[in-house]
Amino acid sequence: MRSLTHRLVVVVLLSELLLTITVTAINLGYERSQRYKAFDVMLRGRAASVLGAVEVDEQKEVPVLNTKAIDLPQSDRYNVYLDSGEQLGHSPNWVEPPANIILDRGQIGRFRAEYVHYRYITIQGSRKLDPDNAPSRTVGVIVFYASPTTSVRDALLHAGEFLIGANFLVLALSALLAATLVRRGMQPLQQLAIAAGSITATSWTFDPPQSARSLKELSGLAHALETTLLGLERSFRQQQHFIHDAAHELKTAVTIIKSSLQLLIYQPRTAEEYRAGVETSLIDCGRMEDLVQKMLTLARVEQLVTAGQINDRPTVEAGEAISQAIEHLRSVADLHSLQLETQLADNLTTLVSPDHWDTLATNLILNAIQHSQPGGTVTVSCQINQDTILFTVSDSGSGIPSDSIPYVFDRFYRGDPSRARTTGGTGLGLAICKAIVDSYAGKIQIESVLGQGTKVSVTLPSQSRPTLHSNGIGQSARREGEEG
């Protein structure tokens, strides 16, 4: 397994190595330039001393080279000749340079002879042959002087060895320092990984180390991990509670049916008693079927949200979908002697699917009907509120205790367990409504006053602006219509 620490150390070392090579090359280049400049000055001075050794023979009135006046290194080579081409003298080790060398005045160049590299210079002077007579005669003298560059090469070699040795010593020390600092700098990340690795299915405690929180690069990651784990823990706990509560509810329903059937076969009974027992069992089967159907609905909604397909639907008219749900619940409202009052807007298009609108409206309205006293009123409203749709269901029932409101959207929660069998409640209706609303990035809230009633408000994204109209549908409204 590759180590991030090793990668960072290698990157630092490669960067420092590249920097070391660059600095060494620059230093050597500068050193070479300076040494050859000094070497050229030395060449010019030695060539000038050879030129100074050219004297004039007064008797013969010709220039001659006084070799005794020349004290130069034996490895150097020189040649002195007149501008007419006549040679005056040369060093004992003189060898003709390559033919491609141009002997111009002030020319500086290099050549190779006998496996030795030389650097040369040519200078030009003049000598008066008879200075006492007029007019005097003057001849030009040219000096070709060459010196081996071995000393410069050796000096550059020693300088390079020193620079390379010093730079690589610094590189080695930097490598140790970089490895130490990188490891120390990676400790907060390692501590964060250790803290995250301590999380298990039974222990969701995650406390990011302070060293990770204090670093700008890791504080965001620590916060994201903490938030994600809190959400996962919440979802995990909810799934556990859901499975436990679902098993309990199904077990209760199966136990009731089994007990009813066992009671029927416990002793001989009449046909009417058998029929009544079977009808009771069928009612209990219906409750269990309704429970299973709601569990499947809830799972289906959450599956669509997880798959990201919840909003991949055409727009629908909310008022029409709610009206259809109200139409289906008229008979239930009449059975409870309740009046349904509606205030619905036209052209309220949303991305909520018709099935979800039907489930949402049916659950909320039916829940309000079941918890309202006979003769009461259930009010259903759907209107625009800026860029959202506000769907509300209000009843004049017994209300919900304030300590129960935070839990009404929990699965299988029933604030009035004694009425569960009477109303047929499973404790999943509001949980399904919340799942649908959350899937469309909406909000659902409950306001309730004990003894005065409950109001459920749903806020969902809208697609258009409505035209508001209102009517009353229910027992009293239909009676007025029939009488009219």
C-alpha positions, -999 to +999 in steps of 0.1 A: +000+000+000+014+034-010+020+060+016+010+096+012+038+106+035+064+088+013+049+105-017+052+139-002+088+132+009+097+120-025+081+151-042+100+173-018+133+155-024+129+155-062+121+193-060+152+198-039+173+176-062+162+196-092+170+228-073+204+215-063+213+205-098+201+238-112+220+258-085+252+237-091+250+242-128+245+279-124+274+282-100+297+261-122+288+282-152+295+314-134+328+300-120+339+289-154+331+323-169+351+341-142+381+318-144+383+320-182+381+358-179+410+357-155+428+332-177+424+355-207+439+384-187+468+362-178+473+352-215+473+389-226+499+397-199+522+368-209+518+376-246+527+413-238+559+401-219+569+381-250+563+412-272+584+432-248+613+408-254+614+418-290+644+442-294+662+460-323+697+451-333+712+486-338+741+474-359+719+454-383+688+475-377+666+444-376+642+432-348+654+402-328+638+381-300+657+381-267+647+347-254+668+353-222+644+380-212+614+355-214+607+337-182+574+318-187+560+284-179+575+256-200+541+243-208+531+275-226+538+280-263+545+311-283+556+322-317+568+357-327+569+368-363+569+400-383+539+411-402+558+403-433+557+366-423+593+364-412+597+344-380+616+359-351+615+330-327+593+306-308+592+285-276+611+252-275+579+232-275+563+251-303+541+231-326+521+247-355+485+251-345+457+238-367+453+255-400+418+267-393+430+292-366+428+328-377+457+348-363+440+382-360+450+408-336+433+404-303+419+370-313+412+346-284+404+310-291+413+275-283+427+244-300+438+209-291+473+196-297+488+163-284+456+156-264+460+188-245+436+217-247+451+252-252+437+287-251+455+312-272+457+349-279+473+370-306+486+405-301+504+429-324+530+456-317+556+476-337+593+484-335+613+513-349+644+502-366+663+535-368+648+559-344+677+584-347+672+589-384+643+605-402+622+593-416+623+562-393+613+527-404+587+507-384+579+470-386+549+452-372+554+423-347+528+397-340+529+374-310+509+342-309+507+329-273+489+297-261+486+281-226+471+248-216+437+251-198+445+222-175+447+245-145+413+259-152+398+225-158+412+212-125+400+242-106+365+238-121+366+201-113+375+209-077+349+236-075+323+212-089+332+185-064+329+210-036+296+224-048+281+189-055+293+176-021+281+206-002+247+207-020+241+170-016+250+173+021+224+201+023+200+178+003+205+149+028+199+172+058+168+186+040+156+151+033+158+142+070+141+175+079+114+171+053+107+136+063+104+147+099+082+177+092+060+158+067+054+130+091+047+155+119+024+175+095+005+143+085-002+134+121-035+153+122-047+134+092-036+101+107-054+110+139-085+118+120-083+085+102-078+066+135-109+084+149-129+076+118-117+040+119-129+035+155-166+038+143-185+005+142-221-006+138-225-005+176-204+026+183-211+057+163-190+080+185-168+102+163-149+130+179-124+146+154-091+155+171-085+192+178-054+190+156-076+183+126-102+209+135-075+236+138-062+230+102-080+248+074-074+219+050-088+193+074-115+212+093-139+209+064-132+172+060-137+167+098-170+186+098-182+167+067-173+133+083-190+143+115-222+155+097-222+124+074-218+100+103-246+117+123-269+113+093-258+077+089-263+070+125-298+086+124-307+066+094-293+034+109-313+039+141-344+047+121-340+015+101-335-005+132-366+010+149-386+005+117-377-032+114-384-037+151-417-018+150-428-034+118-421-069+132-440-060+164-470-046+144-471-076+121-467-100+150-496-083+168-518-085+138-510-122+132-515-130+169-549-114+169-560-134+138-545-166+152-563-161+185-596-154+168-592-186+147-581-207+178-611-194+196-634-205+168-621-241+168-618-243+206-654-257+209-683-264+185-701-233+175-731-223+154-729-212+118-736-176+129-708-177+154-684-191+128-694-164+103-689-137+129-655-150+138-644-153+102-657-117+096-636-105+125-606-123+112-612-107+077-613-073+093-580-080+111-565-093+078-576-060+062-558-041+089-527-062+083-530-057+046-533-020+050-502-020+073-482-040+047-494-017+019-483+014+038-450-001+046-445-008+009-455+028+000-431+042+025-403+020+012-411+028-024-410+066-018-376+063+000-363+041-028-372+067-054-355+094-034-323+073-031-323+066-068-328+103-076-360+096-097-385+115-076-384+147-096-381+130-130-419+136-136-441+160-156-459+188-138-494+180-125-523+202-113-524+201-075-560+213-071-574+186-093-554+159-075-566+172-041-602+174-053-602+138-064-589+128-029-617+148-013-643+132-036-632+098-024-635+108+013-669+124+011-687+093+023-662+089+052-669+126+062-707+119+060-703+088+081-686+109+108-711+137+104-684+161+094-683+190+070-655+193+045-646+229+036-622+235+008-603+265-006-584+254-037-566+274-064-567+268-101-536+263-123-514+251-094-489+230-112-462+212-093-437+184-099-454+162-073-468+131-090-506+124-089-501+093-069-481+112-043-507+140-042-534+114-037-515+097-009-506+130+008-540+145+006-558+112+015-537+105+046-539+141+060-576+145+054-585+110+066-564+115+097-582+148+104-616+131+099-607+102+122-597+126+150-626+151+148-658+150+168-691+145+150-705+178+138-671+193+134-654+208+104-623+198+084-608+226+063-586+218+033-567+247+016-542+249-012-529+283-023-499+301-036-474+316-012-447+335-032-428+307-051-443+278-031-476+260-027-491+260+008-514+230+014-531+229+048-556+205+065-572+218+097-597+200+120-616+209+151-608+177+169-593+169+203-558+181+193-524+166+201-505+170+234-475+193+230-451+166+242-463+143+214-459+167+185-422+161+180-428+124+175-460+124+153-439+119+121-420+089+135-430+055+121-456+035+140-460+064+165-496+067+178-503+094+202-536+077+212-528+039+212-562+031+227-579+044+195-557+026+171-580-004+167-610+018+165-596+041+138-575+015+121-544+036+125-510+020+118-488+050+128-474+052+092-497+078+076-478+109+088-445+092+082-454+085+046-466+121+042-433+134+056-413+111+033-432+124+003-428+160+013-391+156+020-385+139-013-397+171-031-376+194-009-407+206+009-417+211+045-444+197+067-454+211+101-481+205+127-497+231+149-521+218+176-539+230+206-552+204+230-590+204+229-592+229+200-579+211+169-549+205+147-535+221+116-511+204+092-492+227+068-473+214+037-450+237+017-440+225-018-423+242-048-448+257-073-447+261-111-473+288-117-494+314-101-530+304-093-565+318-095-582+313-061-617+299-056-635+283-026-664+261-020-678+238+007-681+201+003-696+179+030-728+169+046-742+204+050-730+215+016-746+186-003-779+191+016-780+227+004-773+216-031-800+190-030-824+215-015-815+240-043 
